[in-house]
Amino acid sequence: MAPTSSECVRVAVRCRPLNERERAERQAEVVAVDAAAAQVVLRAAGGEAPRAFTFDRTFGPEATQAEVYDAMAAPLVESALAGYNATLFAFGQTGTGKTHTMEGITAGGSGSASAAPPELPAAAGIIPRAFRHIFAAIGASADQTFLVRASMLEIYQEEVRDLLAKNPTARLELHEAKDGGVYVKGLNTFVVKSEAEIAAVLEVGKRNRSVGATLMNQDSSRSHSVFTITIEAAAAAGSSDVGGSGGNGGSIRVGKLHLVDLAGSERQGKTGAAGERLKEASKINLSLSALGNVISALVDGKSGFVPYRDSKLTRLLQDSLGGNTRTVMIANVGPAASNGEETLSTLRYANRAKNIRNKPRVNEDPKDAMLREFQEEIERLKAELAAGGSGGSSLGGSSSSSSSDAAADAAAELSEEEVARMRQQLEEDLRAEYSSGGAELDAATLEQIRQEVEVQLASQLHEAEVERRRAMREAAKLGQQVQQQTAHVQQAAQRKAQVAACNSELASKLKLLEGKLLRGEQQGGLDRLAQQAAAQLSWQQAELRKQRAAEAEAAQRIAALEANAQAVQTHTMTLQEEAAAVTSQLEAAVGEHEAARAELGDVLQAWQHDREELAEQIRALHYNLALKTLVIDAFIPQEEVSKLMRRMTYNVEDGSWSLRSDAAPAPTRAGQGSAMRRPASARQPGSRFRATGPVLFLDADTPQLRSLDFGGMPWALA
């Protein structure tokens, strides 16, 4: 693999138009966007010098969603398709259009999976346009196999939640991977095969996301959301498009596209947040402050420590900030003068972020690639289907059945008629033999003949009996063989039925797995023309992006040349002209100094504001601590407090205390079981006082009884 090269985070600024409330209040516009020079100018109040910031791209109120996507998001999607990790996130003050930039308006849906997707509306944001881009690229590819998965989570009050789970409020944990990355344990991912399916996944996540109304935004996002698209690509058999080796043995590239919609920073005085909304705002500001500290540490470079662990958000974005990811940040600002301080803070935030350097690389053959598992499972199922179709058994039983019939005939016992016939035949044969010898057939001869007949008949009957028994044994053996063969035939028929059912099940599994894999078109005609048109459009868009980048670079070169020309002219001036030039330079330096002083004042003011907020939080913490300490001292004995403190443990990961479960056994009542029954309120599912942790049992102090003598009291005797 080629050595990894570093690249800076690309930063763009988008300014929305004035909203209805700001127009009704006749708010002045203090933000000017110069798209050609990629510059944002903020006019300060009180006659101070305007502040100018230069970024990779800038978009004014007239910029369309398509322009923003083509300039900032399209290169990231191409990188994800090529196997890179890519992250795009929008940040800024609440109500500046972050969710509009990321999601936009997609009325009418994305069509069915079978029909051609409808044209995207002009207000569609980056996420639906990325869906269209990904599946269009997959459809136009040749000799490649793709597997696309999607997941969506949110960070609500420093709790990670799966927005696609059955219980979207369940809390998930972050874990360190072996390669140093961070993953969410138990996060659901869904395989998607079309633009309509992934759009449906997004809709489910949007319905489960936490939103609320404030004075600045009716549908304010109360959490940070991360929509992740994982794209696995492998070359088809005989191709070397991906990995270069071709076939199933080729390498697999896995790209991940993280689309992050950050909740907006808030000030309680402007949003009117109270109660739960105020708690949400404090958590949002805390995580965004941690993100700012991470950016400052990465840009500063003086300290090797980067505080990624200060927030769940920074831990999830650890690879996106200084790691193996191509990152794009879009800062959203408002043009109204009332939000000037927040706009200045956002611009400074973005100006620091553009100096972060990442080291992206192609992810080849990762261990957790699901596409490789799918390919191996498909090959195994095909092999099992082939083995199941060639199996069979040939059974023969005609000769055995004929031998069995002959043995059965031989084993039949001789009847009395047959014995008499045999006796008569033997007697006739002996008489004929004696007569041919010239002997007279007298009584003695006839008696001798009868005796010989009986002897021969007995001998023949004995031989017949022996033969009959042998035939019976043979018939029994043949009958057993016939039964065995019959059972074997039945078993073979059952196996054949089982193999047929198994083959049917394997075929359905194979069809299901192959249906999850996406392949590009491999046919000519109109499809090939459509691919060529899409490729031409993509090339034109790439050329347009290059042209715009060249124009911005040319503008910067022109500014540098003008500065050099002015410097050259300064050397050729006369003394008076040189003095005038020095005076002009001094005036410029004084202006820069005044701007720096103003910026320092703004920084000190922001620091003072943050200090006051921290002081207010500390006072609130002291107030709650004093109140709880008073309640504990008044109602819980000191020895019980000591026992509790010995059983308390602090979790550094989520910043919470927990009570160990190895508590002493609860006292029992006489005549009852081993433990006291829990109150009925703890067993009722809808009870307000349902117990959720270990029950604490404290022995109540027994009051001392005293007897008073009222006899000596005058009022008692009255």
Buried (B, 14 or more C-beta within 10 A) or exposed (E): EEEEEEEEBBBBBBBBEBBEEBEEEEBBBBBBBBBEBBBBBBBBEEEBEEBBBBBBBBBBBEBEBBBBBBBBBBBBBBBBBBBBBBBBBBBBBBBBBBBBBBBBEBEEEBBEEEEEBEEBEEBBBBBBBBBBBBBBBBBBBEBBBBBBBBBBBBBBBBBBBBBBBEEBEEEBEBEEEEEEEBEBEEBBBBBBBBBBBBBBBBEBBBEBBBBBEBBBBEEBBBBBBBBBBBBBBBBBEEBEBBBEEBBBEBBBBBBBBBBBBBBBBBBBEBBEBEEEBBEBBBBBBBBBBBBBBBBBBBBEEEEEEBEBBBBBBBBBBBBBBBBBBBBBBBBBBBBBBBBBBBBBBBBBBBBBBBBBEBEBBBBBEBEEBBBBEBBEEBEEBBEBBEEBEEEEEEEEBEEBEEBBEEBBEBBEEBEEEEBEEBBEEBBEEBBEEBEEEEEEEEEEBBEBBBEBBEEBBEEBBEEBEEEBEEBBEBBBEBBEBBEEBEEEEEEBEEBBEEBEEBBEEBBEBBEEBBEBBBBBBEEEEEBBEBBEEBEEEBEEBBEEBEEBBEEBEEBEEEEEEEEEEEEEEBEEEEEEEEEEBEEEEEEEEEEEEEBEEBBEEBEEEBEEEEEEBEEEEEEEEEEEEEEEEEEBEEEBEEEBEEBBEEBEEEEEEEEEEEEEEEBEEEEEEEEEEEEEEEEEEEEEEEEEEEEEEBEEEEEEEEEEEEEEEEEEEEEEEE
